[in-house]
Amino acid sequence: MTSTTKKSSFWRGFRAGLPFILVVVPFATLFGVVATEAGLPLSQVMGFSILVIAGASQFTALQLMSENAPTFIVIASALAVNLRMAMYSASLTPYLGGEPVWKRALIAYFLVDQSYAISIQEFEEKSGMSLGEKTAYFFGAMAPICPLWYLFTWIGAIAGSLIPPENGLDFALPITFLAMVAPGLRSIAHISAAFTSVVLALALASLPLNMGLLLAALLAMIVGAEVERRTA
């Protein structure tokens, strides 16, 4: 396999990832704004996006931090939201598992919803790709996505710091969650899980350490899975 072949795979992945810029740019900007509005300094906002690099988990953790939830609850909730990455990793292992440890670590770091969705579709459709071509394609897919996540988080944080306190965007975070959740309510199972989580979160609000949120999320997933099983 020549370097030309790898370059071709990289640029095919890059072109496939370009449309996701339309999602990444506003999402990253909004996180930068609301994180700054929540009181985080620029260094912590950027550390958040660089170390975590997972939008839904970042917003989840930020919401809980703004409510003064215990650190354990913040970490556990963020990890629960991001559990899908474990499934992504298992799905990609047959295709990229042959790479050395250091390269697999990079792949794991840059594994986000968009790079996974683009890559797994390509790998399944083109079974003749070599390991090197698959890896190049994956890194090409994330190349227009992850750097812009960092950049526009920074832009959003700068913009948020310029907003006067009297014109704060405290409403932005809950509205963001509504915008994230609403498009995902596509079936009876999704709606059942969402309804269960809302009812239980309110019913269990008196539990200490915000444990009601974790229990509500866990039971909502169980309800959603059972409804999906029964309606399949």
N, C-alpha and C positions, 0 to 999 in steps of 0.2 A: 504494500500500500504506500503510495507516494504522499508527500506533503500537500500536493495539489488536490488530491482527493479529500484530505482532511479539511483543507481550506474551503473546498466546495461545500462540504457538509456543514461547516461552521456558518457560512453565509446563507445557506438555506435555512438553518435554524434562526439566524438573525432576522431574516425577512419574515419568517413565520411569527416571530415575537413582536414585530413592530406594531401591529394593531392594539396590543395590550397597553401601549403607551397611553392611550386614551383613558384607560382605567387607573393606571399607576400614578400618573401625574396629579390628578385632583385628589386621589386618596391620600397620597403622601403629603401633599400640601395641607390638606385638612388635618392630618395627624399633627403636623408641625404647629399649626395654629392652636388646636385644642390643647396640646401638651403644654404649650407656653402659657395659654390661658389658665391651665390647671396649676401653674406655679413652678413648673420645671425650668431650670436654666438651660441655655442652649447646649451646653456640654452633655447634660443628661438626656435631652431630647435626641441628640445625635447618637449618643451611646445606645439609647433605646432602639433606634432604627437599625444601627449597624450590628448590634449584638443579637437582637431578636429577629429582625427582618421578617416579620409576620404581622401583617396589618390587623387582622381580626384579634389576635392575641394581644397586640399592643393596645388596641382600643379597650379590650376587656380589662387588662391590667390597669390602664389609666383611669377607667371608670371606678374601679375598686379602690385605687389609691386616693382618688379625690373624695371617696367616702370614708377614708381612714380605716380601711379594712386591714386586718393583720397581714403581715408579710406572707405567712403560710397560705392564707386564702388567696392572696393575689397570685402567687406562683402556681398554686394548684389549679386555679381557674384558667389562667393563661395556658398552662399545659393541657388542660382538658380541651380547650378550644382548638389546640394545635395537634391533637392526637391523630388527625387525619394524615399528618406527615409520616407517621409510622407505617400507615397503609401504603402511602406513596412509595416509601423506601422499599417495602417488601415487593411492590409491583415492579420496581425498576431493577431490583437485584439480578434477575435473570439476564438483563441486557447490559448492565454496567458493573456487575459484581466482580468481574475479572480484573478491574483496574487495581493498582497498588493502593495501600491504605491512605497515603497522603492525598491522592487524587479522589478517592471515595469521600474523604473528609471535605474536600472542596465541593464535591457534588452535593453532599448532605447540607452544607451551609447554604448553597444557592438553590436548594430545592424549595420552590414556592409553587403555588397553585398553577400559575401560568407556565412556568418552565416544565412542570410535570405534564400538564395537559397537552402541550405541544409535542413533547418528546415521546410520550407513550403512544400517541397516535402514529407518529412517524415510525417508531420501532415495530409496531404491530403490522403496519401496512407494508413495510419494506424489510422483510426478514433476511435479505441478503447483505445487510450492512455489517461491516466489520466492527470490532470493539472500538477501534480508534475513530471510526466515522461516527459511531453512536455518541461517543464522548464529545467529539467536536460539535456535533449537532446540539447536544444538550447545552454546552457552554455558549454556543451561538444563540440559542433560544433565550437564555437569561441575560445576554449582553445588553440588549436595549431596555431591559426591565429593572434590574437591581441597581445599576448606577444612578438611574433617574429616581429611584426610591430614596436614595441618600440625598441627592441634590435637592429634590423638591420638599423633602422633610426640612432641610435647612432653610429653604426659601419660605416655607410656611412658618417655621419658628421665628425667623426674622420679621415676617409680616405680623405675626401674633404679638411680638414684643412692641410693635409700634402702635397697637390698638390701645387707646386710652382705657383705663379701668372702668369708667362710666359707660363705655360702649362695649363691655365684655361680651364674649360669645359663650356664656355658660350653657346656653341652650343647644350649642352645636353638638356636644357629645351624645346626649340622648337621641337627637334627631338623626345623627349618623348611624346609631344602632338600628333605629327604625328603618332607615334606608338600606342597611345591610341585610336585615332579616326579611323584610317584606317581599323582595323578589324570590326568596327561597321557599315561600309558602305555595308550593305547586301541587300538592297532593293532600289527601285526607290525613296521611301519616304526618306530614309536615305541620299541618294546622293543629292536629291533636297534640303534638309535642309542644308547639308554641303555646297553646292554650293551657296545657298542664303546667308548663314552666311559670306562666304568669300567675295562675291561681295558687300554686304551691309557694312561689316566692313571697306572695303577699301573706299567705297563711302561716308561713314559717319565719316571718320577719323578726319575730321576737327571740329567735334562737341566738345564743352568743356567738361572737366571732364571725358573724355573717355566714354561719354554716347553712342557713336556710337556702342560700343561693346555690351552694354546691349540691345539696339534697334535691332541690327543685330541678336542677339541670340533669342530675343522674336519673331521677324518676321520669322526667320528660323524655329522655332518650329511650328509656325502657318502654314507655307508652307508645312512642313513635314507632319503635321497632316492632312491637306487638301488633299495632294497627296495620303496619305494612305487611307483616306476615299473614294476617288474616285476610287482607284484601288482595294479596298477590294472586 
